[in-house]
Amino acid sequence: RMHELQNADAEVVLPGGAGTMQEIAASVLMRRAGIYPVENRPLIIINHEGIFDPLLALIPAADFARYN
């Protein structure tokens, strides 16, 4: 499934469970490692009611600037 997501024009993440958090983490790690090109392909995280705050706190701000 992650491979299919890499062919998209953007990644939009809606609130979900543990699998959703795993997919966000995998996407960030693949971006960081340069496995898939991400130029002009944003990662949009819908952080409704702060559900992803703990996960977002783990991602360095420089990564947001570099990969989006």
PDB file of N, CA, C and O in Angstrom:
ATOM      1  N   ARG A   1       0.820  -1.190   0.000  1.00  0.00           N
ATOM      2  CA  ARG A   1       0.000   0.000   0.000  1.00  0.00           C
ATOM      3  C   ARG A   1       0.869   1.261   0.000  1.00  0.00           C
ATOM      4  O   ARG A   1       0.547   2.230  -0.687  1.00  0.00           O
ATOM      5  N   MET A   2       1.955   1.259   0.754  1.00  0.00           N
ATOM      6  CA  MET A   2       2.821   2.435   0.789  1.00  0.00           C
ATOM      7  C   MET A   2       3.407   2.720  -0.587  1.00  0.00           C
ATOM      8  O   MET A   2       3.580   3.880  -0.962  1.00  0.00           O
ATOM      9  N   HIS A   3       3.709   1.677  -1.332  1.00  0.00           N
ATOM     10  CA  HIS A   3       4.240   1.886  -2.675  1.00  0.00           C
ATOM     11  C   HIS A   3       3.231   2.625  -3.548  1.00  0.00           C
ATOM     12  O   HIS A   3       3.605   3.514  -4.312  1.00  0.00           O
ATOM     13  N   GLU A   4       1.967   2.266  -3.441  1.00  0.00           N
ATOM     14  CA  GLU A   4       0.921   2.934  -4.223  1.00  0.00           C
ATOM     15  C   GLU A   4       0.785   4.400  -3.834  1.00  0.00           C
ATOM     16  O   GLU A   4       0.530   5.247  -4.690  1.00  0.00           O
ATOM     17  N   LEU A   5       0.952   4.704  -2.560  1.00  0.00           N
ATOM     18  CA  LEU A   5       0.858   6.095  -2.111  1.00  0.00           C
ATOM     19  C   LEU A   5       1.960   6.960  -2.711  1.00  0.00           C
ATOM     20  O   LEU A   5       1.776   8.163  -2.896  1.00  0.00           O
ATOM     21  N   GLN A   6       3.084   6.361  -3.009  1.00  0.00           N
ATOM     22  CA  GLN A   6       4.201   7.134  -3.542  1.00  0.00           C
ATOM     23  C   GLN A   6       3.957   7.603  -4.970  1.00  0.00           C
ATOM     24  O   GLN A   6       4.699   8.449  -5.469  1.00  0.00           O
ATOM     25  N   ASN A   7       2.952   7.085  -5.629  1.00  0.00           N
ATOM     26  CA  ASN A   7       2.617   7.514  -6.983  1.00  0.00           C
ATOM     27  C   ASN A   7       1.612   8.660  -6.997  1.00  0.00           C
ATOM     28  O   ASN A   7       1.234   9.134  -8.069  1.00  0.00           O
ATOM     29  N   ALA A   8       1.177   9.109  -5.829  1.00  0.00           N
ATOM     30  CA  ALA A   8       0.166  10.159  -5.729  1.00  0.00           C
ATOM     31  C   ALA A   8       0.800  11.543  -5.888  1.00  0.00           C
ATOM     32  O   ALA A   8       2.011  11.704  -5.740  1.00  0.00           O
ATOM     33  N   ASP A   9      -0.033  12.533  -6.190  1.00  0.00           N
ATOM     34  CA  ASP A   9       0.433  13.919  -6.292  1.00  0.00           C
ATOM     35  C   ASP A   9       0.598  14.558  -4.922  1.00  0.00           C
ATOM     36  O   ASP A   9       1.332  15.536  -4.776  1.00  0.00           O
ATOM     37  N   ALA A  10      -0.072  14.017  -3.930  1.00  0.00           N
ATOM     38  CA  ALA A  10       0.021  14.493  -2.552  1.00  0.00           C
ATOM     39  C   ALA A  10      -0.424  13.370  -1.629  1.00  0.00           C
ATOM     40  O   ALA A  10      -1.116  12.440  -2.044  1.00  0.00           O
ATOM     41  N   GLU A  11      -0.017  13.472  -0.382  1.00  0.00           N
ATOM     42  CA  GLU A  11      -0.483  12.524   0.627  1.00  0.00           C
ATOM     43  C   GLU A  11      -1.318  13.307   1.626  1.00  0.00           C
ATOM     44  O   GLU A  11      -0.837  14.274   2.217  1.00  0.00           O
ATOM     45  N   VAL A  12      -2.550  12.904   1.817  1.00  0.00           N
ATOM     46  CA  VAL A  12      -3.443  13.540   2.776  1.00  0.00           C
ATOM     47  C   VAL A  12      -3.756  12.514   3.857  1.00  0.00           C
ATOM     48  O   VAL A  12      -4.237  11.418   3.570  1.00  0.00           O
ATOM     49  N   VAL A  13      -3.477  12.884   5.105  1.00  0.00           N
ATOM     50  CA  VAL A  13      -3.667  11.973   6.225  1.00  0.00           C
ATOM     51  C   VAL A  13      -4.805  12.495   7.091  1.00  0.00           C
ATOM     52  O   VAL A  13      -4.764  13.624   7.579  1.00  0.00           O
ATOM     53  N   LEU A  14      -5.811  11.664   7.272  1.00  0.00           N
ATOM     54  CA  LEU A  14      -6.936  11.987   8.134  1.00  0.00           C
ATOM     55  C   LEU A  14      -6.758  11.260   9.467  1.00  0.00           C
ATOM     56  O   LEU A  14      -6.014  10.281   9.536  1.00  0.00           O
ATOM     57  N   PRO A  15      -7.426  11.721  10.523  1.00  0.00           N
ATOM     58  CA  PRO A  15      -7.294  11.043  11.817  1.00  0.00           C
ATOM     59  C   PRO A  15      -7.598   9.555  11.693  1.00  0.00           C
ATOM     60  O   PRO A  15      -8.543   9.145  11.019  1.00  0.00           O
ATOM     61  N   GLY A  16      -6.780   8.774  12.352  1.00  0.00           N
ATOM     62  CA  GLY A  16      -6.948   7.329  12.314  1.00  0.00           C
ATOM     63  C   GLY A  16      -6.278   6.694  13.508  1.00  0.00           C
ATOM     64  O   GLY A  16      -6.064   7.343  14.532  1.00  0.00           O
ATOM     65  N   GLY A  17      -5.953   5.448  13.377  1.00  0.00           N
ATOM     66  CA  GLY A  17      -5.369   4.706  14.484  1.00  0.00           C
ATOM     67  C   GLY A  17      -3.886   4.470  14.313  1.00  0.00           C
ATOM     68  O   GLY A  17      -3.177   5.263  13.693  1.00  0.00           O
ATOM     69  N   ALA A  18      -3.430   3.365  14.872  1.00  0.00           N
ATOM     70  CA  ALA A  18      -2.011   3.035  14.871  1.00  0.00           C
ATOM     71  C   ALA A  18      -1.479   2.845  13.447  1.00  0.00           C
ATOM     72  O   ALA A  18      -0.342   3.222  13.161  1.00  0.00           O
ATOM     73  N   GLY A  19      -2.276   2.274  12.564  1.00  0.00           N
ATOM     74  CA  GLY A  19      -1.838   2.074  11.186  1.00  0.00           C
ATOM     75  C   GLY A  19      -1.599   3.389  10.464  1.00  0.00           C
ATOM     76  O   GLY A  19      -0.668   3.515   9.668  1.00  0.00           O
ATOM     77  N   THR A  20      -2.440   4.354  10.745  1.00  0.00           N
ATOM     78  CA  THR A  20      -2.278   5.676  10.144  1.00  0.00           C
ATOM     79  C   THR A  20      -0.984   6.317  10.617  1.00  0.00           C
ATOM     80  O   THR A  20      -0.248   6.898   9.820  1.00  0.00           O
ATOM     81  N   MET A  21      -0.707   6.214  11.901  1.00  0.00           N
ATOM     82  CA  MET A  21       0.539   6.778  12.437  1.00  0.00           C
ATOM     83  C   MET A  21       1.749   6.072  11.846  1.00  0.00           C
ATOM     84  O   MET A  21       2.771   6.705  11.577  1.00  0.00           O
ATOM     85  N   GLN A  22       1.638   4.770  11.644  1.00  0.00           N
ATOM     86  CA  GLN A  22       2.733   4.021  11.033  1.00  0.00           C
ATOM     87  C   GLN A  22       2.967   4.502   9.596  1.00  0.00           C
ATOM     88  O   GLN A  22       4.112   4.628   9.164  1.00  0.00           O
ATOM     89  N   GLU A  23       1.901   4.766   8.869  1.00  0.00           N
ATOM     90  CA  GLU A  23       2.044   5.232   7.495  1.00  0.00           C
ATOM     91  C   GLU A  23       2.662   6.632   7.437  1.00  0.00           C
ATOM     92  O   GLU A  23       3.465   6.915   6.549  1.00  0.00           O
ATOM     93  N   ILE A  24       2.295   7.502   8.371  1.00  0.00           N
ATOM     94  CA  ILE A  24       2.921   8.829   8.418  1.00  0.00           C
ATOM     95  C   ILE A  24       4.419   8.675   8.676  1.00  0.00           C
ATOM     96  O   ILE A  24       5.243   9.266   7.978  1.00  0.00           O
ATOM     97  N   ALA A  25       4.757   7.881   9.677  1.00  0.00           N
ATOM     98  CA  ALA A  25       6.164   7.681  10.017  1.00  0.00           C
ATOM     99  C   ALA A  25       6.932   7.080   8.846  1.00  0.00           C
ATOM    100  O   ALA A  25       8.052   7.504   8.560  1.00  0.00           O
ATOM    101  N   ALA A  26       6.352   6.112   8.175  1.00  0.00           N
ATOM    102  CA  ALA A  26       7.014   5.497   7.024  1.00  0.00           C
ATOM    103  C   ALA A  26       7.216   6.503   5.906  1.00  0.00           C
ATOM    104  O   ALA A  26       8.268   6.521   5.267  1.00  0.00           O
ATOM    105  N   SER A  27       6.214   7.341   5.663  1.00  0.00           N
ATOM    106  CA  SER A  27       6.336   8.341   4.616  1.00  0.00           C
ATOM    107  C   SER A  27       7.454   9.330   4.935  1.00  0.00           C
ATOM    108  O   SER A  27       8.253   9.675   4.063  1.00  0.00           O
ATOM    109  N   VAL A  28       7.507   9.782   6.180  1.00  0.00           N
ATOM    110  CA  VAL A  28       8.559  10.723   6.584  1.00  0.00           C
ATOM    111  C   VAL A  28       9.931  10.072   6.462  1.00  0.00           C
ATOM    112  O   VAL A  28      10.876  10.696   5.979  1.00  0.00           O
ATOM    113  N   LEU A  29      10.042   8.823   6.897  1.00  0.00           N
ATOM    114  CA  LEU A  29      11.329   8.130   6.811  1.00  0.00           C
ATOM    115  C   LEU A  29      11.757   7.919   5.364  1.00  0.00           C
ATOM    116  O   LEU A  29      12.936   8.073   5.045  1.00  0.00           O
ATOM    117  N   MET A  30      10.819   7.569   4.482  1.00  0.00           N
ATOM    118  CA  MET A  30      11.170   7.377   3.069  1.00  0.00           C
ATOM    119  C   MET A  30      11.563   8.697   2.426  1.00  0.00           C
ATOM    120  O   MET A  30      12.457   8.735   1.581  1.00  0.00           O
ATOM    121  N   ARG A  31      10.901   9.779   2.820  1.00  0.00           N
ATOM    122  CA  ARG A  31      11.284  11.100   2.321  1.00  0.00           C
ATOM    123  C   ARG A  31      12.700  11.441   2.782  1.00  0.00           C
ATOM    124  O   ARG A  31      13.528  11.906   1.999  1.00  0.00           O
ATOM    125  N   ARG A  32      12.960  11.202   4.054  1.00  0.00           N
ATOM    126  CA  ARG A  32      14.269  11.527   4.630  1.00  0.00           C
ATOM    127  C   ARG A  32      15.376  10.703   3.970  1.00  0.00           C
ATOM    128  O   ARG A  32      16.468  11.215   3.723  1.00  0.00           O
ATOM    129  N   ALA A  33      15.100   9.445   3.687  1.00  0.00           N
ATOM    130  CA  ALA A  33      16.107   8.561   3.089  1.00  0.00           C
ATOM    131  C   ALA A  33      16.251   8.770   1.580  1.00  0.00           C
ATOM    132  O   ALA A  33      17.183   8.249   0.968  1.00  0.00           O
ATOM    133  N   GLY A  34      15.334   9.529   0.983  1.00  0.00           N
ATOM    134  CA  GLY A  34      15.404   9.757  -0.456  1.00  0.00           C
ATOM    135  C   GLY A  34      14.966   8.572  -1.280  1.00  0.00           C
ATOM    136  O   GLY A  34      15.342   8.463  -2.447  1.00  0.00           O
ATOM    137  N   ILE A  35      14.179   7.679  -0.703  1.00  0.00           N
ATOM    138  CA  ILE A  35      13.738   6.481  -1.414  1.00  0.00           C
ATOM    139  C   ILE A  35      12.786   6.836  -2.547  1.00  0.00           C
ATOM    140  O   ILE A  35      12.865   6.256  -3.630  1.00  0.00           O
ATOM    141  N   TYR A  36      11.887   7.786  -2.303  1.00  0.00           N
ATOM    142  CA  TYR A  36      10.951   8.231  -3.322  1.00  0.00           C
ATOM    143  C   TYR A  36      11.096   9.734  -3.498  1.00  0.00           C
ATOM    144  O   TYR A  36      11.259  10.455  -2.513  1.00  0.00           O
ATOM    145  N   PRO A  37      11.040  10.222  -4.737  1.00  0.00           N
ATOM    146  CA  PRO A  37      11.118  11.679  -4.935  1.00  0.00           C
ATOM    147  C   PRO A  37       9.875  12.352  -4.359  1.00  0.00           C
ATOM    148  O   PRO A  37       8.758  11.870  -4.545  1.00  0.00           O
ATOM    149  N   VAL A  38      10.072  13.456  -3.666  1.00  0.00           N
ATOM    150  CA  VAL A  38       8.945  14.133  -3.027  1.00  0.00           C
ATOM    151  C   VAL A  38       8.863  15.607  -3.406  1.00  0.00           C
ATOM    152  O   VAL A  38       8.067  16.349  -2.830  1.00  0.00           O
ATOM    153  N   GLU A  39       9.663  16.031  -4.351  1.00  0.00           N
ATOM    154  CA  GLU A  39       9.615  17.429  -4.756  1.00  0.00           C
ATOM    155  C   GLU A  39       8.220  17.758  -5.278  1.00  0.00           C
ATOM    156  O   GLU A  39       7.689  17.064  -6.145  1.00  0.00           O
ATOM    157  N   ASN A  40       7.642  18.813  -4.745  1.00  0.00           N
ATOM    158  CA  ASN A  40       6.293  19.262  -5.126  1.00  0.00           C
ATOM    159  C   ASN A  40       5.216  18.210  -4.850  1.00  0.00           C
ATOM    160  O   ASN A  40       4.210  18.154  -5.557  1.00  0.00           O
ATOM    161  N   ARG A  41       5.421  17.386  -3.836  1.00  0.00           N
ATOM    162  CA  ARG A  41       4.418  16.394  -3.433  1.00  0.00           C
ATOM    163  C   ARG A  41       4.228  16.518  -1.928  1.00  0.00           C
ATOM    164  O   ARG A  41       4.926  15.866  -1.151  1.00  0.00           O
ATOM    165  N   PRO A  42       3.282  17.356  -1.521  1.00  0.00           N
ATOM    166  CA  PRO A  42       3.126  17.636  -0.101  1.00  0.00           C
ATOM    167  C   PRO A  42       2.556  16.472   0.701  1.00  0.00           C
ATOM    168  O   PRO A  42       1.840  15.613   0.186  1.00  0.00           O
ATOM    169  N   LEU A  43       2.900  16.484   1.963  1.00  0.00           N
ATOM    170  CA  LEU A  43       2.321  15.585   2.952  1.00  0.00           C
ATOM    171  C   LEU A  43       1.399  16.456   3.797  1.00  0.00           C
ATOM    172  O   LEU A  43       1.867  17.295   4.568  1.00  0.00           O
ATOM    173  N   ILE A  44       0.099  16.259   3.655  1.00  0.00           N
ATOM    174  CA  ILE A  44      -0.901  17.078   4.337  1.00  0.00           C
ATOM    175  C   ILE A  44      -1.485  16.252   5.473  1.00  0.00           C
ATOM    176  O   ILE A  44      -2.099  15.210   5.248  1.00  0.00           O
ATOM    177  N   ILE A  45      -1.286  16.729   6.694  1.00  0.00           N
ATOM    178  CA  ILE A  45      -1.761  16.009   7.873  1.00  0.00           C
ATOM    179  C   ILE A  45      -2.896  16.816   8.494  1.00  0.00           C
ATOM    180  O   ILE A  45      -2.686  17.933   8.966  1.00  0.00           O
ATOM    181  N   ILE A  46      -4.090  16.248   8.493  1.00  0.00           N
ATOM    182  CA  ILE A  46      -5.258  16.886   9.105  1.00  0.00           C
ATOM    183  C   ILE A  46      -5.207  16.540  10.599  1.00  0.00           C
ATOM    184  O   ILE A  46      -5.567  15.438  11.012  1.00  0.00           O
ATOM    185  N   ASN A  47      -4.759  17.497  11.377  1.00  0.00           N
ATOM    186  CA  ASN A  47      -4.530  17.273  12.809  1.00  0.00           C
ATOM    187  C   ASN A  47      -5.761  17.701  13.609  1.00  0.00           C
ATOM    188  O   ASN A  47      -5.677  18.591  14.456  1.00  0.00           O
ATOM    189  N   HIS A  48      -6.882  17.077  13.343  1.00  0.00           N
ATOM    190  CA  HIS A  48      -8.154  17.406  13.995  1.00  0.00           C
ATOM    191  C   HIS A  48      -8.067  17.149  15.496  1.00  0.00           C
ATOM    192  O   HIS A  48      -7.717  16.054  15.936  1.00  0.00           O
ATOM    193  N   GLU A  49      -8.387  18.167  16.261  1.00  0.00           N
ATOM    194  CA  GLU A  49      -8.383  18.097  17.731  1.00  0.00           C
ATOM    195  C   GLU A  49      -7.039  17.633  18.297  1.00  0.00           C
ATOM    196  O   GLU A  49      -6.987  17.066  19.388  1.00  0.00           O
ATOM    197  N   GLY A  50      -5.960  17.872  17.561  1.00  0.00           N
ATOM    198  CA  GLY A  50      -4.620  17.567  18.061  1.00  0.00           C
ATOM    199  C   GLY A  50      -4.278  16.096  18.148  1.00  0.00           C
ATOM    200  O   GLY A  50      -3.372  15.712  18.888  1.00  0.00           O
ATOM    201  N   ILE A  51      -4.997  15.261  17.397  1.00  0.00           N
ATOM    202  CA  ILE A  51      -4.782  13.819  17.491  1.00  0.00           C
ATOM    203  C   ILE A  51      -3.350  13.410  17.134  1.00  0.00           C
ATOM    204  O   ILE A  51      -2.831  12.437  17.680  1.00  0.00           O
ATOM    205  N   PHE A  52      -2.714  14.141  16.228  1.00  0.00           N
ATOM    206  CA  PHE A  52      -1.361  13.786  15.804  1.00  0.00           C
ATOM    207  C   PHE A  52      -0.281  14.609  16.503  1.00  0.00           C
ATOM    208  O   PHE A  52       0.887  14.507  16.129  1.00  0.00           O
ATOM    209  N   ASP A  53      -0.627  15.422  17.504  1.00  0.00           N
ATOM    210  CA  ASP A  53       0.360  16.256  18.183  1.00  0.00           C
ATOM    211  C   ASP A  53       1.571  15.476  18.682  1.00  0.00           C
ATOM    212  O   ASP A  53       2.699  15.913  18.455  1.00  0.00           O
ATOM    213  N   PRO A  54       1.385  14.331  19.357  1.00  0.00           N
ATOM    214  CA  PRO A  54       2.572  13.594  19.833  1.00  0.00           C
ATOM    215  C   PRO A  54       3.486  13.139  18.693  1.00  0.00           C
ATOM    216  O   PRO A  54       4.709  13.193  18.817  1.00  0.00           O
ATOM    217  N   LEU A  55       2.905  12.702  17.609  1.00  0.00           N
ATOM    218  CA  LEU A  55       3.716  12.262  16.472  1.00  0.00           C
ATOM    219  C   LEU A  55       4.395  13.450  15.803  1.00  0.00           C
ATOM    220  O   LEU A  55       5.578  13.372  15.471  1.00  0.00           O
ATOM    221  N   LEU A  56       3.683  14.527  15.602  1.00  0.00           N
ATOM    222  CA  LEU A  56       4.253  15.703  14.950  1.00  0.00           C
ATOM    223  C   LEU A  56       5.383  16.302  15.766  1.00  0.00           C
ATOM    224  O   LEU A  56       6.302  16.898  15.204  1.00  0.00           O
ATOM    225  N   ALA A  57       5.330  16.155  17.078  1.00  0.00           N
ATOM    226  CA  ALA A  57       6.395  16.665  17.934  1.00  0.00           C
ATOM    227  C   ALA A  57       7.710  15.917  17.695  1.00  0.00           C
ATOM    228  O   ALA A  57       8.785  16.441  17.989  1.00  0.00           O
ATOM    229  N   LEU A  58       7.628  14.711  17.170  1.00  0.00           N
ATOM    230  CA  LEU A  58       8.832  13.913  16.908  1.00  0.00           C
ATOM    231  C   LEU A  58       9.506  14.267  15.586  1.00  0.00           C
ATOM    232  O   LEU A  58      10.668  13.921  15.376  1.00  0.00           O
ATOM    233  N   ILE A  59       8.797  14.946  14.701  1.00  0.00           N
ATOM    234  CA  ILE A  59       9.331  15.279  13.380  1.00  0.00           C
ATOM    235  C   ILE A  59       9.995  16.645  13.460  1.00  0.00           C
ATOM    236  O   ILE A  59       9.329  17.630  13.779  1.00  0.00           O
ATOM    237  N   PRO A  60      11.289  16.727  13.177  1.00  0.00           N
ATOM    238  CA  PRO A  60      11.982  18.020  13.243  1.00  0.00           C
ATOM    239  C   PRO A  60      11.368  19.036  12.276  1.00  0.00           C
ATOM    240  O   PRO A  60      10.958  18.688  11.168  1.00  0.00           O
ATOM    241  N   ALA A  61      11.313  20.284  12.710  1.00  0.00           N
ATOM    242  CA  ALA A  61      10.738  21.349  11.883  1.00  0.00           C
ATOM    243  C   ALA A  61      11.466  21.467  10.549  1.00  0.00           C
ATOM    244  O   ALA A  61      10.850  21.793   9.534  1.00  0.00           O
ATOM    245  N   ALA A  62      12.756  21.208  10.545  1.00  0.00           N
ATOM    246  CA  ALA A  62      13.525  21.291   9.296  1.00  0.00           C
ATOM    247  C   ALA A  62      13.021  20.274   8.279  1.00  0.00           C
ATOM    248  O   ALA A  62      13.079  20.533   7.078  1.00  0.00           O
ATOM    249  N   ASP A  63      12.529  19.124   8.731  1.00  0.00           N
ATOM    250  CA  ASP A  63      11.996  18.131   7.806  1.00  0.00           C
ATOM    251  C   ASP A  63      10.735  18.654   7.123  1.00  0.00           C
ATOM    252  O   ASP A  63      10.537  18.431   5.929  1.00  0.00           O
ATOM    253  N   PHE A  64       9.881  19.349   7.877  1.00  0.00           N
ATOM    254  CA  PHE A  64       8.675  19.916   7.270  1.00  0.00           C
ATOM    255  C   PHE A  64       9.035  20.889   6.166  1.00  0.00           C
ATOM    256  O   PHE A  64       8.419  20.891   5.100  1.00  0.00           O
ATOM    257  N   ALA A  65      10.025  21.708   6.422  1.00  0.00           N
ATOM    258  CA  ALA A  65      10.443  22.707   5.422  1.00  0.00           C
ATOM    259  C   ALA A  65      11.082  22.044   4.210  1.00  0.00           C
ATOM    260  O   ALA A  65      10.840  22.453   3.075  1.00  0.00           O
ATOM    261  N   ARG A  66      11.891  21.031   4.446  1.00  0.00           N
ATOM    262  CA  ARG A  66      12.638  20.390   3.355  1.00  0.00           C
ATOM    263  C   ARG A  66      11.762  19.479   2.501  1.00  0.00           C
ATOM    264  O   ARG A  66      11.940  19.440   1.284  1.00  0.00           O
ATOM    265  N   TYR A  67      10.833  18.753   3.093  1.00  0.00           N
ATOM    266  CA  TYR A  67      10.099  17.735   2.364  1.00  0.00           C
ATOM    267  C   TYR A  67       8.714  18.162   1.901  1.00  0.00           C
ATOM    268  O   TYR A  67       8.005  17.362   1.291  1.00  0.00           O
ATOM    269  N   ASN A  68       8.312  19.380   2.168  1.00  0.00           N
ATOM    270  CA  ASN A  68       7.011  19.866   1.731  1.00  0.00           C
ATOM    271  C   ASN A  68       7.164  21.143   0.966  1.00  0.00           C
ATOM    272  O   ASN A  68       6.173  21.714   0.511  1.00  0.00           O
TER     273      ASN A  68
END
